[in-house]
Amino acid sequence: MVYNSGMQYIIDGHNLIPHILGLSLGDLDDEQSLIEVITPFLRATSSRALVFFDRAVQGHEGKRNFGLVQAVFVHASQSADAAIENHIQKLGASARNQTLVSSDRRVQAAGRARHMTVLSSAEFAQKLQANAESRSGQTAVEPQLSPEEIARWEELFTQYGSQPPDGLNP
């Protein structure tokens, strides 16, 4: 499947999880939690991600789609690092159009050999954090009252003093 908009990230999932505040490799649902953290960033940047997780439980290996994230659950007999390196090899020259997220030196070397942009897990975690902070900092703008509206409200408040008009008593 080819996506033309935004960035395509290839992410070493279990390598990234310890760098995300509030996530731990010890959590039962750490993979799902990571996908939920990544998705708003991908939406905001019009990007997609292919996230590799190793140590998949028997019968749960394979690819699954989670909207903007496609997760690859690698069988326990193979490491996510090896699966990522194989994927990068298969991409060939098109790998240069993607960004690799891993702190593993061997995986980074494989990405650089294909001229990929390489981010450490800590660097990518900072991008996720900055995006989350900018989203939470966006508050709804309160509509401003015109001078005429302010005068009308002041008139209503002074007209009735401390007593509300009939029908407004609790």
WOCOR-V795779 format. One record per run of one state. SS is the DSSP state (2 for helix, 1 for strand, 0 for the rest). FROM is the first residue (numbers start at 1). LEN is the number of residues. If there is no record, write none. Layout:
ss:SS from:FROM len:LEN
ss:SS from:FROM len:LEN
This chain:
ss:0 from:1 len:7
ss:1 from:8 len:5
ss:2 from:13 len:5
ss:0 from:18 len:12
ss:2 from:30 len:15
ss:0 from:45 len:3
ss:1 from:48 len:9
ss:0 from:57 len:5
ss:1 from:62 len:5
ss:0 from:67 len:2
ss:1 from:69 len:7
ss:0 from:76 len:4
ss:2 from:80 len:18
ss:1 from:98 len:4
ss:0 from:102 len:3
ss:2 from:105 len:9
ss:0 from:114 len:3
ss:1 from:117 len:3
ss:0 from:120 len:1
ss:2 from:121 len:16
ss:0 from:137 len:10
ss:2 from:147 len:14
ss:0 from:161 len:10
